[in-house]
Amino acid sequence: MCDCMVCERIDWIKNGKNPYFVRELQTGYVVIGDHQRIKGYSLFLCKQHATELHELEPSFRDAFLHEMAVVAEAVYNAFQPDKLNYELLGAGRGLHMHWHIFPRRAGDTPKPGPVWQLGDELLAEEYLPDAAALEELKMRLNVELDKLLEEK
């Protein structure tokens, strides 16, 4: 068995047990971030277990990047940030490719720079959305995904 946090989260989606799941696309899964210190924080999880973009077959890679851009635009439209930050990260049990999409706003961190400067505050329990707040975040993102996917 693979010891991969992203594969585990995808399995939760497939089994209807991931409350953060927003939508399945051709190449990945859209989810709301568990912690909402940065409101509207969302992720796009690659369906293929790969670590780097160059490991993907070119047509899948191109579709994955296109869908990531659509997801990012939906995040932007849903949460109206000043700027979006995009990061394709991986460490520990999360080496499986997944995009972090952060809707940034002036003053959301103590000084300009990456959200990671917040350290443990970024994952503080107080930023776990309750069920109603989570449903609102998912609804807002789904509405914008509907609009963008209808246009394509």
C-alpha positions in Angstrom: 0.0 0.0 0.0 1.2 3.5 -0.9 1.8 5.8 2.1 0.6 8.9 0.4 -1.5 11.6 2.0 -2.9 12.8 -1.3 -3.8 9.3 -2.5 -5.5 8.8 0.9 -7.6 12.0 0.4 -8.5 10.9 -3.1 -9.7 7.6 -1.7 -11.8 9.5 0.8 -13.4 11.4 -2.1 -14.1 8.1 -4.0 -15.7 6.7 -0.9 -17.8 9.8 -0.2 -15.9 10.5 3.0 -14.0 13.8 2.2 -16.1 16.7 3.4 -13.8 19.2 1.6 -14.4 17.7 -1.9 -15.8 20.2 -4.3 -15.7 18.6 -7.8 -14.1 16.0 -9.9 -12.5 17.1 -13.2 -10.9 15.1 -16.0 -7.4 15.2 -14.5 -7.9 16.0 -10.8 -10.1 16.8 -7.8 -11.0 20.2 -6.5 -11.1 20.5 -2.7 -11.3 23.3 -0.2 -8.3 23.5 2.1 -8.9 22.0 5.6 -7.8 25.2 7.3 -9.1 28.6 6.2 -6.7 31.0 7.7 -6.5 32.3 4.1 -10.2 32.4 3.2 -10.9 30.5 0.0 -7.7 28.4 0.1 -8.3 25.6 -2.3 -6.3 22.7 -3.8 -6.3 20.7 -7.1 -5.2 17.1 -6.6 -3.8 15.3 -9.6 -5.5 12.0 -10.4 -2.2 10.4 -11.3 0.2 9.6 -8.5 3.3 11.6 -9.8 5.7 13.8 -8.2 6.7 16.2 -11.0 5.0 17.6 -14.1 7.5 16.1 -16.4 6.5 12.6 -15.2 3.1 13.0 -16.8 2.3 12.0 -20.3 2.3 15.3 -22.3 -1.4 15.4 -23.3 -2.4 14.6 -19.6 0.0 17.2 -18.3 -1.3 19.9 -20.7 -4.9 19.1 -19.7 -3.9 19.1 -16.0 -2.3 22.5 -16.3 -5.3 23.8 -18.2 -7.7 22.5 -15.6 -5.6 24.0 -12.8 -5.9 27.4 -14.5 -9.7 27.0 -14.7 -9.8 26.1 -11.0 -7.6 29.1 -10.1 -9.9 31.4 -12.1 -12.9 30.0 -10.2 -11.2 30.5 -6.9 -10.5 34.1 -8.0 -14.1 34.7 -9.0 -15.5 33.1 -5.9 -13.4 34.7 -3.3 -12.3 38.0 -5.0 -8.7 38.3 -3.7 -6.2 41.0 -4.5 -3.9 38.3 -6.0 -3.7 34.5 -6.3 -0.7 32.5 -5.2 -0.2 29.2 -6.9 2.1 26.5 -5.6 2.9 23.0 -6.7 4.3 21.5 -3.5 5.1 18.2 -1.9 6.9 17.0 1.2 6.7 14.0 3.5 3.5 12.0 2.8 2.3 14.6 0.2 4.8 14.1 -2.6 1.9 13.4 -5.0 1.4 16.4 -7.2 -1.2 18.9 -5.8 -1.7 22.6 -6.4 -2.2 25.0 -3.5 -4.3 28.0 -4.6 -4.2 30.9 -2.1 -6.5 33.9 -2.5 -4.3 36.6 -1.1 -5.4 39.9 0.4 -3.5 42.9 1.6 -2.6 42.4 5.3 -3.4 38.7 5.4 0.1 38.0 6.7 2.2 40.2 9.2 4.5 41.2 6.4 4.4 40.7 2.6 5.5 37.3 1.5 4.4 33.6 1.4 1.6 32.3 3.6 4.1 29.8 5.1 5.5 32.6 7.3 2.4 32.1 9.4 3.8 28.8 10.6 1.6 26.8 13.0 -1.1 29.6 12.8 -1.9 28.5 9.2 -3.0 25.1 10.6 -4.6 26.3 13.8 -7.8 24.5 14.7 -9.7 27.8 15.0 -9.4 28.0 11.1 -11.2 24.7 10.5 -14.5 25.8 9.0 -17.7 24.5 10.6 -20.1 22.5 8.4 -22.1 25.6 7.4 -19.0 27.6 6.5 -17.6 24.7 4.6 -20.7 24.2 2.6 -20.8 27.9 1.7 -17.2 27.8 0.5 -17.9 24.8 -1.6 -21.1 26.3 -3.1 -19.3 29.5 -4.0 -16.5 27.6 -5.8 -18.9 25.3 -7.5 -21.0 28.2 -8.8 -17.9 29.7 -10.4 -16.7 26.3 -11.8 -20.1 25.8 -13.4 -19.8 29.1 -15.2 -16.3 28.5 -16.4 -16.9 24.9 -17.4 -20.0 25.8 -19.4 -18.0 28.3 -21.4 -15.3 25.7 -22.4 
